[in-house]
Amino acid sequence: QLQLVESGGGLVQSGGSLRLSCEASGDTLEYHSVGWFRQTPGKEHEGVSCISASGGNTNYADSVKGRFTISRDNAKPTLYLQMNNLKPEDTAVYYCAARVSGIRREYFVYDHEYDYWGQGTQVTVSS
């Protein structure tokens, strides 16, 4: 059973940077598409970014394009989210998620498409 553990969240000033990590255990990530979601109180999961099993295809929410970068290291196996030029509206609990993907170039945008979730890490951006 794949298990995911996020880390790297914290408090940062507007314009600052954070790098989130999501370490996988219990299975290889090689055949999993993975993604980052975020959630604020009372709201649904919002898709932030996702990446195919091959790492060759990525997708970003319009709100984070040009500021966030998703990457993965299947050898570790770990998923990353580099977040630059953070804004107060980026404040949320960030979750990583994974699912098996038979097509290694495929990625998945919606939370209901994922089977495995981490516990979340809080990101707070002060103005």
Buried (B, 14 or more C-beta within 10 A) or exposed (E): EBBBBBEBBEEBEEEBEBEBBBBBEEBEBEBBBBBBBBBEEEEEBBBBBBBBBBBEBBBBBEEBEEBBBBBBEBEEBBBBBBBBEBBEEBBBBBBBBBBEBEEBEBBBEEBEBBEBBBEBBEBBBEE
